[in-house]
Amino acid sequence: MAIRRSADHTLMREMNVALILECLHRDAPLSRAQLAQITGLNKTTVSSLVKELLDARFIRENGVDSGDMGRPAIRLNLNPDAGSIIGAEIGVDFISAIVTNFSVDVLWRHKESTTYLSGQDAILNRLMEILRDARAHAPHEPILGLGLGVPGLVDVSTGTLLFAPNLRWTDVPLCQLLEGQFDFPTYVDNEANMAALGESYFGAARDSDFVLYVSSGVGLGGGIVLDRRVLPGVAGLAGEVGHMTMDPNGPRCNCGNSGCWETFVSQWAVFRRVREAIAAGQNSSLAETTGGDLDRLTVPHIVEAARAGDAVARAALEQTGRYLGIGLANLINALNPQRVVFGGILSLAHEFLLPVIDVVVKERALRWARETAEIVIAAYGADACVMGGVATVYHHVLSQPRASAGAIRR
């Protein structure tokens, strides 16, 4: 029983530390008294946690607020110079990385296509080069950590990419490889899990307790966050919503199954619908945009055409929106989330997708679950994963600020 009480106390302290840092991230400068009022914590607890965070250099005192009455109050801010954080993503056809300070201001970013690279080794070598460049552009020491998102199943405990169907990679010890190259903490997870955490900490779900994140791009990923913690599942593989079977006789999926949800709602599904319509004789500006080579289609091409009134582009997006709505209605019924966040490259088409999604969800989801599930667009769009990498590091620092500070000093 004593062990359980100790664990409960530790968890509560971590949550309270995170709460104080979140308040300062959102509303600084704040005094200790204001933090107590906003968080509902007693003043003694706030003073103790503030001292811990000051000692760890994660926050700083920044002048005095004289106020209208009573004693002057010392203002508190996050300390942007407490360190730098790197967020990165290996996508199916790109690598992206950012560097932020501890106030989560983006100070450097890089994104490039990897379509010119051949094979796993070439992509991983290029990742290392980009991360070394990120390290060189980090203005604040120390590096608090790296969060790397990848499009596949991850053993989070070891940082091993178990299976990435759209990359065709298996059993890649990413964390081990990264820690052999860099001297800062490294965390590896599924890209949708990281994006979900990023939107929960900093983005479109920051005021929500139970979040479902769905990301549509080359594939379809999902992440579930409860009280700022990703729900990993027993083997750490929860959230693979893209591989729910939508139609047993549907298109073959790279995972080996047929008719997975992602085969109906990924960017490739949109491209397929456009190609089929043009092959059937329908006129579309997209044939001219791509110079007749429809393999060059991109999501921005389709969004631009739809905005110009192109019927083929709009029909492709409408059909994709219907399938997105069907899958989301099922998940809303099953999970009853407070907020559903839609991200990934396909979120660029949200003005055409969301109205259809809303209609389908209203038709198919149970009213009680539907009425409590707000569907919104990810604040960071295609950058949601790299911001999630930052959030992952941030989460570990918030959970153990004293241990993080000690490790950094060592």
C-alpha positions in Angstrom: 0.0 0.0 0.0 2.9 2.4 0.8 4.3 1.8 -2.6 1.0 2.6 -4.3 0.7 5.8 -2.2 4.2 6.8 -3.2 3.5 6.1 -6.9 0.3 8.1 -6.7 2.1 11.0 -5.0 4.8 10.9 -7.7 2.3 11.0 -10.5 0.4 13.8 -8.8 3.6 15.8 -8.4 4.5 15.3 -12.1 1.1 16.4 -13.2 1.3 19.5 -11.0 4.8 20.4 -12.3 3.4 20.0 -15.9 0.4 22.2 -15.0 2.6 25.0 -13.7 4.9 24.9 -16.7 1.9 24.8 -19.1 0.3 27.8 -17.4 3.6 29.7 -17.7 3.9 28.6 -21.4 0.4 29.9 -22.1 0.0 33.0 -19.9 3.4 34.2 -18.5 4.4 36.3 -16.8 2.6 35.0 -13.7 3.2 35.3 -10.0 3.2 32.5 -7.5 -0.2 33.7 -6.2 -1.6 33.8 -9.7 -0.3 30.3 -10.4 -2.1 29.1 -7.3 -5.3 30.7 -8.4 -5.2 29.4 -11.9 -4.1 25.9 -11.1 -6.2 25.5 -7.9 -3.1 24.3 -6.0 -2.4 25.6 -2.6 0.3 28.3 -2.2 2.7 26.1 -0.3 2.6 23.5 -3.1 3.1 26.1 -5.7 6.1 27.7 -3.9 7.7 24.3 -3.5 7.3 23.4 -7.1 8.4 26.8 -8.3 11.6 26.5 -6.2 12.3 23.1 -7.8 11.8 24.6 -11.3 14.0 27.6 -10.5 16.8 25.4 -9.2 16.6 23.3 -12.4 16.7 26.6 -14.5 13.5 25.7 -16.3 11.8 28.9 -15.2 13.2 32.3 -14.1 12.1 35.3 -12.1 11.6 38.3 -14.3 10.9 41.5 -12.4 8.3 42.6 -10.0 4.6 43.4 -10.5 3.7 46.1 -8.1 -0.1 45.5 -8.6 -2.8 47.7 -7.2 -2.8 46.4 -3.6 -0.6 44.5 -1.2 3.0 43.3 -1.5 4.8 43.4 -4.9 4.7 40.0 -6.6 7.6 38.5 -8.4 6.9 37.6 -12.0 7.8 34.1 -13.4 8.5 33.1 -16.9 9.7 30.0 -18.7 13.4 30.3 -19.2 13.9 30.0 -23.0 17.7 29.6 -22.4 17.2 26.4 -20.3 18.1 24.4 -23.3 17.2 23.4 -26.9 14.9 20.6 -28.1 15.1 18.8 -31.5 12.0 17.4 -33.1 12.3 15.2 -36.2 10.3 13.0 -38.5 11.2 10.3 -41.0 8.3 10.4 -43.5 7.7 8.0 -46.3 9.2 10.4 -48.8 10.8 13.2 -46.6 12.8 14.0 -43.6 11.9 17.0 -41.4 13.5 18.6 -38.3 13.1 21.6 -36.1 15.0 23.1 -33.2 13.2 25.0 -30.4 14.2 26.7 -27.2 12.5 25.7 -23.9 9.7 28.2 -24.6 9.0 26.2 -27.7 9.8 29.0 -30.2 11.0 27.4 -33.4 14.5 28.7 -34.1 15.5 26.5 -37.0 13.8 24.2 -39.4 14.6 21.9 -42.3 12.6 19.7 -44.6 13.6 17.8 -47.7 12.4 15.1 -50.0 14.0 11.7 -49.8 12.7 10.5 -53.1 16.3 10.8 -54.6 17.7 8.5 -51.9 17.7 4.7 -52.5 17.4 2.4 -49.5 17.2 2.4 -45.8 20.9 3.1 -45.2 21.0 6.2 -47.4 17.9 7.7 -45.6 19.3 7.0 -42.2 22.7 8.5 -43.1 21.0 11.6 -44.4 18.9 11.8 -41.2 22.2 11.8 -39.1 23.5 14.6 -41.3 20.4 16.7 -40.8 20.4 16.1 -37.0 24.1 17.1 -36.8 23.1 20.3 -38.7 20.2 20.8 -36.2 22.7 20.3 -33.3 24.9 22.9 -34.8 22.0 25.4 -35.0 20.8 24.9 -31.5 21.6 28.2 -29.8 21.0 27.1 -26.2 22.8 24.5 -24.3 22.2 21.8 -23.3 20.2 19.8 -25.8 17.3 18.6 -23.7 16.6 15.8 -26.1 15.5 14.6 -29.5 12.0 13.3 -30.3 11.8 11.3 -33.6 8.6 10.2 -35.2 8.4 7.4 -37.8 5.5 6.0 -39.9 5.2 2.5 -38.4 5.0 0.3 -35.3 7.5 1.2 -32.6 8.7 -0.6 -29.5 8.9 2.6 -27.5 10.8 0.9 -24.6 13.8 0.2 -26.9 13.1 2.8 -29.6 13.0 0.1 -32.3 11.0 0.5 -35.5 9.3 -2.9 -35.7 7.5 -2.4 -39.0 6.9 0.5 -41.4 4.8 -0.9 -44.2 5.0 2.2 -46.5 8.8 2.3 -46.0 9.2 -1.5 -46.1 11.5 -1.3 -43.1 11.5 -3.9 -40.3 13.4 -4.2 -36.9 15.4 -1.0 -37.2 17.1 -0.1 -33.8 16.7 3.7 -34.3 17.3 4.7 -30.7 20.4 2.6 -30.5 21.7 4.1 -33.7 21.0 7.7 -32.6 22.5 7.3 -29.2 25.6 6.0 -30.8 25.9 9.4 -32.6 24.6 11.9 -30.1 25.0 12.6 -26.4 21.5 13.7 -25.6 18.4 11.8 -24.7 16.5 10.3 -27.6 12.9 9.2 -27.9 11.4 7.3 -30.8 7.7 6.8 -31.4 5.0 6.4 -34.1 4.5 9.7 -35.9 0.8 9.9 -35.1 1.4 9.3 -31.4 4.0 12.1 -31.4 1.7 14.4 -33.3 -1.2 13.7 -31.0 1.0 14.6 -28.0 2.2 17.8 -29.7 -1.4 18.9 -30.4 -2.3 18.1 -26.8 0.6 20.1 -25.4 0.8 23.1 -27.8 -1.9 22.9 -30.4 -5.5 22.4 -31.3 -6.2 20.1 -28.3 -4.3 21.9 -25.5 -7.5 22.4 -23.5 -8.8 18.8 -24.0 -8.3 15.8 -21.7 -9.1 13.0 -24.1 -7.9 13.4 -27.6 -8.1 11.3 -30.8 -5.6 12.4 -33.4 -5.8 11.1 -37.0 -3.2 11.9 -39.6 -3.7 11.4 -43.3 -0.8 11.4 -45.8 0.9 8.6 -47.6 -0.7 6.4 -45.0 -3.1 7.0 -42.1 -2.1 7.0 -38.5 -3.8 7.6 -35.2 -2.8 8.5 -31.7 -4.9 8.6 -28.5 -4.0 10.9 -25.6 -5.5 10.9 -22.2 -4.5 13.5 -19.6 -1.4 14.5 -21.7 -0.2 10.9 -21.9 -0.2 8.8 -25.1 -2.2 5.5 -24.6 0.3 3.0 -25.9 -1.6 -0.3 -25.6 -0.1 -3.5 -24.0 2.6 -3.8 -26.6 2.9 -0.1 -27.3 1.1 -0.4 -30.7 -2.3 1.3 -30.0 -3.6 3.8 -32.5 -3.0 1.9 -35.7 -6.5 3.0 -36.9 -5.4 3.2 -40.6 -5.4 -0.6 -40.7 -9.0 -1.1 -39.6 -10.7 -3.0 -42.4 -13.1 -0.8 -44.3 -13.9 -3.3 -47.1 -12.6 -6.9 -47.1 -12.6 -6.8 -50.9 -10.9 -3.3 -51.1 -7.5 -2.3 -52.4 -4.4 -4.2 -51.2 -2.6 -2.4 -48.4 1.1 -2.3 -47.9 0.6 -3.9 -44.5 -0.5 -7.1 -46.3 -4.2 -6.8 -45.6 -6.9 -5.7 -48.1 -9.4 -2.9 -47.7 -7.6 -1.0 -44.8 -9.1 2.4 -44.0 -5.9 4.1 -45.2 -6.4 2.7 -48.7 -9.6 4.8 -49.0 -8.4 8.0 -47.3 -4.7 8.5 -47.9 -3.3 10.9 -50.4 -2.7 8.0 -52.8 -6.5 7.3 -52.6 -7.2 10.8 -53.7 -4.7 10.6 -56.5 -6.2 7.3 -57.6 -9.7 8.8 -57.8 -8.4 11.7 -59.9 -6.6 9.4 -62.3 -9.7 7.2 -62.7 -11.9 10.1 -63.4 -9.6 11.5 -66.1 -9.1 8.1 -67.6 -12.9 7.8 -67.8 -13.0 11.0 -69.9 -13.8 13.6 -67.4 -12.1 17.0 -68.0 -9.8 18.4 -65.3 -7.3 21.2 -65.1 -5.1 18.7 -63.2 -4.1 17.0 -66.5 -2.6 20.3 -67.7 -1.1 21.2 -64.3 0.9 17.9 -64.3 1.8 18.2 -68.0 -0.2 15.0 -68.6 1.9 13.1 -66.1 -0.6 12.3 -63.3 2.2 10.6 -61.3 3.3 14.1 -60.5 0.0 14.9 -58.6 0.4 16.5 -55.2 -2.1 17.4 -52.5 -1.5 21.2 -53.1 -2.3 20.7 -56.8 -5.6 19.1 -55.9 -6.5 21.7 -53.3 -5.7 24.5 -55.8 -7.8 22.9 -58.5 -10.7 22.4 -56.1 -10.6 26.0 -55.0 -10.8 27.0 -58.7 -13.9 24.8 -59.1 -12.4 21.8 -60.7 -15.2 19.1 -60.6 -12.8 16.1 -60.6 -10.7 17.5 -57.7 -13.8 18.3 -55.7 -15.4 14.9 -56.3 -12.2 13.1 -55.3 -12.0 15.1 -52.0 -15.7 14.6 -51.4 -15.4 10.8 -51.7 -12.4 10.8 -49.5 -14.3 12.9 -46.9 -17.1 10.4 -46.9 -14.7 7.5 -46.0 -12.9 9.7 -43.4 -16.3 10.4 -41.9 -17.3 6.7 -41.8 -14.0 5.7 -40.0 -14.2 8.7 -37.6 -17.8 7.8 -36.7 -16.7 4.3 -35.8 -13.9 5.6 -33.6 -16.1 8.2 -32.0 -18.6 5.5 -31.1 -15.8 3.3 -29.7 -13.7 5.8 -27.9 -16.0 8.7 -27.0 -13.2 11.3 -27.3 -13.5 14.9 -26.2 -11.7 16.2 -29.3 -10.8 14.7 -32.7 -7.8 16.4 -34.4 -7.3 15.9 -38.1 -3.7 16.4 -39.4 -1.2 15.3 -42.0 -0.7 16.7 -45.5 -4.4 16.0 -46.4 -5.5 18.5 -43.8 -4.5 21.1 -46.4 -7.8 20.2 -48.0 -9.8 20.7 -44.8 -12.2 23.2 -46.3 -13.5 20.5 -48.6 -13.1 17.5 -46.3 -14.6 18.8 -43.0 -18.1 19.6 -44.3 -18.4 16.1 -45.7 -16.9 14.5 -42.6 -19.3 16.4 -40.3 -22.3 15.3 -42.4 -21.3 11.6 -42.3 -20.4 11.6 -38.6 -23.8 13.2 -37.9 -25.4 10.4 -39.9 -23.5 7.5 -38.4 -22.1 8.3 -34.9 -24.3 7.9 -31.8 -25.7 11.2 -30.9 -24.4 11.3 -27.4 -20.8 10.5 -28.4 -21.0 12.8 -31.4 -22.2 15.8 -29.5 -19.2 15.6 -27.2 -16.6 15.1 -29.9 -15.4 18.3 -31.5 -13.6 17.7 -34.8 -10.9 20.3 -35.5 -7.9 20.7 -37.8 -4.4 20.3 -36.4 -2.8 23.6 -35.4 0.5 22.4 -36.9 -0.8 20.6 -40.0 2.0 18.7 -41.6 4.4 19.9 -38.9 2.4 18.2 -36.2 4.8 15.3 -35.8 8.0 17.4 -35.4 6.2 19.5 -32.9 5.2 16.3 -31.2 8.8 15.3 -31.1 9.4 18.5 -29.1 6.4 17.7 -26.9 7.8 14.2 -26.2 11.0 15.7 -24.9 9.1 18.4 -23.1 6.9 15.7 -21.5 9.9 13.9 -20.1 11.4 17.1 -18.8 8.2 18.1 -17.1 7.7 14.7 -15.6 11.2 14.6 -14.0 12.6 18.2 -14.0 15.0 17.4 -11.1 16.3 14.3 -12.8 16.5 16.0 -16.2 18.5 18.9 -14.7 20.8 16.5 -12.9 21.5 14.4 -16.0 22.1 17.5 -18.0 24.6 18.8 -15.5 26.4 15.5 -15.5 
